[in-house]
Amino acid sequence: MSKIIGCAVVGLGIGQAHADGIAAAEGGRLVAVCDLLQEKLDKMTAKYPGVKTYTDFDELIRDAEVDLISICLPSAMHAEYAVRAMRAGKHVLIEKPIDITPEAAMQIERVRRETGMKAGVVHQNRYNVDMLPIRQAIECDHLGRVYLGTFAVKWYRKQAYYEGWHGTWDMDGGGSLVNQAVHTVDLMQWLMGDVESVTSQMDIYGHDIETEDTTASVIRFKNGAMATFVSTTCAYPGISTDIKIYGTNGSIEADQDVLKVWKVKEFSDDFADMMELDAADEEEEEEEMLARYGGGNPAYEAQHPGTRTGHRAVVQDMIDAIRYDHDPQIMPQEAIKAVQIVCAVYESARTGKTVRLS
Ligand SMILES: NC(=O)c1ccc[n+]([C@@H]2O[C@H](COP(=O)([O-])OP(=O)(O)OC[C@H]3O[C@@H](n4cnc5c(N)ncnc54)[C@H](O)[C@@H]3O)[C@@H](O)[C@H]2O)c1
C-alpha cells in the first residue's frame, strides 16, 4: 500500500481550505499548521485536534512527519518559502499566483528540478465542471477555429479588504488582475492558447490603493485569435466571471462555474461519443450539455457523489502525484504563463504600448 502523505499548511487564510481538503483527501493526513497568529492556530486545533502548530517556518520544515507543505502566504512570499521547503526535502503545493514575477516563478521551477521535489500550483478553477467540456470542445475542433474570447471578472471588494497586503505592488503584485482575475487569466491561456501580445489600460475607481482596481486589455494569441479581458473589484455587489468563447462552428458561454450557452452549428458523433452524450443533433447536444454542466459545481457534485472540485480536487491531485510518483496537474512552468500575462498587462498599462510576450 502507498504511504500516507503527511501534510502541512503555512498561512491560514485560504490555507484553511487546504486543511479541509487534506482532511477529506484519500492518502493524506493533516500533520501540522503554521501561522504567525495564535488565534488562527487555535482555530485549527479546535477543528483538527492533534494537529501540530508552529509559528516558525524553519521549525515546520524540520518536522520529519511532514512530506508536503501548502504554501498559502501572501503572494510575493511564495517563491522564497517554496524554495526553503523544497531544499529541506518537502514537496510543495503553492497558492495562486505562483509568485508575482516570472523570475520568482522560474526560481521555483529551477529548485524543483535541482531537488527532485514535486511542486504543484493551485489554479482550482480548471477543475470547475464546465471547464473540461469547453476545453475538449476546443481541443477536438468541435468549435471550429476559435477566433474570439471575451473574459470579464466583475467582482467587488470593500475598502477594508485592502487594509493589509492586498492591492500593494510589493506583496500582491497588483490589484484586481493579479489577485482576483489571475484564475481567469490562467483559464484564458489554457483554453485559447499562448498569448502573443497585450494592449492594456488600468486605473483606480473605487478604492484607496496603490495598484489598480480595474484593468482592460486586448489580447492577441500566437494562433491568431483575439480576446478582450477586463478585471475589476468595483462591481458592486460582485456580478460575474464571464468566459465567452467563439469559434467558426459555435459559441460557448459560462459564468463562474456554470455553463450558460452551448450552441454548436454542426453536430459531431465523435464529440458526442467522447462526452458520452445521448444527443443525436445540435438541439439535443445543447440541451444535454446545459443539463449536465449548467448547474455548477455543487449541483454536479450532488449528482455525482465522490467527484471533487475546487481546492479538494487540487489537494487530492497533489497527494496522488506524490503517492504514485507522477507530475501534479499544474506544474510551475504552466503556472508561470498567467504571471507573464499579468506582468505584460501592467507593463502595457504603464507605458501605453503594446507588450509582446516571448
Ligand atoms: N485559490 C484561491 O481561490 C485563493 C483564494 C484566496 C487567496 N489565494 C492566495 O492565497 C495566498 C494567501 O492569501 P489569503 O487571502 O489567504 O491571505 P491572508 O492574509 O488571509 O492569509 C495569509 C496568512 O499568512 C500568515 N503569514 C504571513 N507571514 C507568515 C510567516 N512568515 N509565517 C507564517 N505565517 C505567515 C498570516 O498571518 C495570514 O494568516 C495569496 O497568494 C492569495 O493570492 C488563493
The ligand as a Tripos MOL2 file, in Angstrom:
@<TRIPOS>MOLECULE
LIG
   44    48     1     0     0
SMALL
NO_CHARGES

@<TRIPOS>ATOM
      1 N1         -7.0230   29.7650   -4.8740 N.am      1 LIG1
      2 C1         -7.8250   30.6910   -4.4110 C.2       1 LIG1
      3 O1         -9.0090   30.7470   -4.7260 O.2       1 LIG1
      4 C2         -7.2910   31.6860   -3.4250 C.ar      1 LIG1
      5 C3         -8.1840   32.3940   -2.6120 C.ar      1 LIG1
      6 C4         -7.6580   33.3160   -1.7120 C.ar      1 LIG1
      7 C5         -6.2830   33.5370   -1.6580 C.ar      1 LIG1
      8 N2         -5.4630   32.8550   -2.5070 N.ar      1 LIG1
      9 C6         -3.9930   33.0860   -2.4580 C.3       1 LIG1
     10 O2         -3.5060   32.5620   -1.2260 O.3       1 LIG1
     11 C7         -2.4600   33.3860   -0.7280 C.3       1 LIG1
     12 C8         -2.8410   33.8660    0.6700 C.3       1 LIG1
     13 O3         -3.9800   34.6950    0.5690 O.3       1 LIG1
     14 P1         -5.0020   34.8860    1.7990 P.3       1 LIG1
     15 O4         -6.1470   35.6410    1.2480 O.co2     1 LIG1
     16 O5         -5.2360   33.5930    2.4510 O.co2     1 LIG1
     17 O6         -4.1310   35.8450    2.7340 O.3       1 LIG1
     18 P2         -4.3450   36.1060    4.2840 P.3       1 LIG1
     19 O7         -3.6700   37.3930    4.5540 O.co2     1 LIG1
     20 O8         -5.7770   35.9410    4.6470 O.co2     1 LIG1
     21 O9         -3.5590   34.8920    4.9690 O.3       1 LIG1
     22 C9         -2.1610   34.8160    4.9470 C.3       1 LIG1
     23 C10        -1.7220   34.2200    6.2740 C.3       1 LIG1
     24 O10        -0.2970   34.0600    6.2540 O.3       1 LIG1
     25 C11         0.1780   34.3320    7.5720 C.3       1 LIG1
     26 N3          1.6090   34.6630    7.4960 N.ar      1 LIG1
     27 C12         2.1830   35.7660    6.9760 C.ar      1 LIG1
     28 N4          3.5260   35.6830    7.0850 N.ar      1 LIG1
     29 C13         3.8050   34.4930    7.6830 C.ar      1 LIG1
     30 C14         5.0120   33.8280    8.0330 C.ar      1 LIG1
     31 N5          6.2210   34.3800    7.8090 N.pl3     1 LIG1
     32 N6          4.9200   32.6070    8.6170 N.ar      1 LIG1
     33 C15         3.7050   32.0330    8.8540 C.ar      1 LIG1
     34 N7          2.5340   32.6300    8.5280 N.ar      1 LIG1
     35 C16         2.5850   33.8360    7.9510 C.ar      1 LIG1
     36 C17        -0.6950   35.4950    8.0470 C.3       1 LIG1
     37 O11        -0.6970   35.6140    9.4480 O.3       1 LIG1
     38 C18        -2.0430   35.0990    7.4880 C.3       1 LIG1
     39 O12        -2.8040   34.3600    8.4200 O.3       1 LIG1
     40 C19        -2.2930   34.5250   -1.7320 C.3       1 LIG1
     41 O13        -1.2480   34.2270   -2.6100 O.3       1 LIG1
     42 C20        -3.6130   34.5600   -2.4750 C.3       1 LIG1
     43 O14        -3.4930   35.0390   -3.8010 O.3       1 LIG1
     44 C21        -5.9370   31.9320   -3.3630 C.ar      1 LIG1
@<TRIPOS>BOND
     1     1     2 1
     2     2     3 2
     3     2     4 1
     4     4     5 ar
     5     4    44 ar
     6     5     6 ar
     7     6     7 ar
     8     7     8 ar
     9     8     9 1
    10     8    44 ar
    11     9    10 1
    12     9    42 1
    13    10    11 1
    14    11    12 1
    15    11    40 1
    16    12    13 1
    17    13    14 1
    18    14    15 2
    19    14    16 1
    20    14    17 1
    21    17    18 1
    22    18    19 2
    23    18    20 1
    24    18    21 1
    25    21    22 1
    26    22    23 1
    27    23    24 1
    28    23    38 1
    29    24    25 1
    30    25    26 1
    31    25    36 1
    32    26    27 ar
    33    26    35 ar
    34    27    28 ar
    35    28    29 ar
    36    29    30 ar
    37    29    35 ar
    38    30    31 1
    39    30    32 ar
    40    32    33 ar
    41    33    34 ar
    42    34    35 ar
    43    36    37 1
    44    36    38 1
    45    38    39 1
    46    40    41 1
    47    40    42 1
    48    42    43 1
@<TRIPOS>SUBSTRUCTURE
     1 LIG1         1 GROUP 0 **** ****
